[in-house]
Amino acid sequence: MLENKTLTLRLMKQKQCNQFCPRCGGIIPPETKCISSPTHGDVQYHPSCFYALAANIGCRIQYA
């Protein structure tokens, strides 16, 4: 069984052009809220995609 873990995240606005969300395959347009991967800072997720990903692995989310 997975141990409960806490992810500390920063919600930010995407400044670069059209980033790719690896979970849903969608595009994150510029000036849209997104979450950077805690392990790979250059990877961006839609907030709802990241929340679902965290829930699937049993992580609790906290904001910095």
C-alpha positions in Angstrom: 0.0 0.0 0.0 1.2 3.5 -0.8 2.1 5.7 2.1 0.4 9.1 2.1 2.6 11.8 0.8 2.3 15.5 0.5 3.1 17.5 -2.6 3.9 21.2 -2.2 2.9 23.1 -5.3 3.0 26.5 -6.8 0.1 27.6 -9.0 1.5 29.9 -11.7 0.6 31.5 -15.0 2.2 30.0 -18.1 4.4 32.6 -19.7 5.7 30.5 -22.6 3.9 29.7 -25.8 1.5 26.7 -25.9 2.9 24.1 -23.5 1.8 20.5 -23.7 0.0 18.8 -20.8 1.3 15.2 -20.6 -1.7 13.8 -18.8 -4.5 14.9 -21.1 -2.6 15.7 -24.3 -4.0 19.1 -24.4 -2.3 22.4 -24.9 -1.8 25.0 -22.1 -2.1 28.4 -23.8 0.0 31.4 -22.7 -1.3 33.3 -19.6 -3.2 30.2 -18.4 -2.9 28.9 -14.8 -0.8 25.7 -14.7 1.3 23.6 -12.2 4.9 22.7 -12.8 5.9 19.1 -12.1 7.6 18.8 -8.7 10.3 16.6 -10.2 10.7 18.1 -13.7 10.3 21.9 -13.6 10.0 22.2 -17.4 6.9 20.0 -17.5 3.5 21.8 -17.0 0.1 20.4 -16.2 -3.5 21.8 -16.2 -4.4 22.1 -12.5 -7.3 19.6 -12.8 -5.0 17.0 -14.6 -2.4 17.4 -11.8 -5.0 17.0 -9.0 -6.3 13.8 -10.7 -2.8 12.5 -11.0 -2.0 13.2 -7.4 -5.2 11.5 -6.3 -4.4 8.4 -8.3 -1.1 7.9 -6.5 -2.6 8.8 -3.1 -0.9 12.2 -2.5 -2.2 15.1 -0.6 -1.7 18.6 -2.1 -0.5 21.6 -0.2 0.4 25.0 -1.7 3.6 26.9 -1.0 
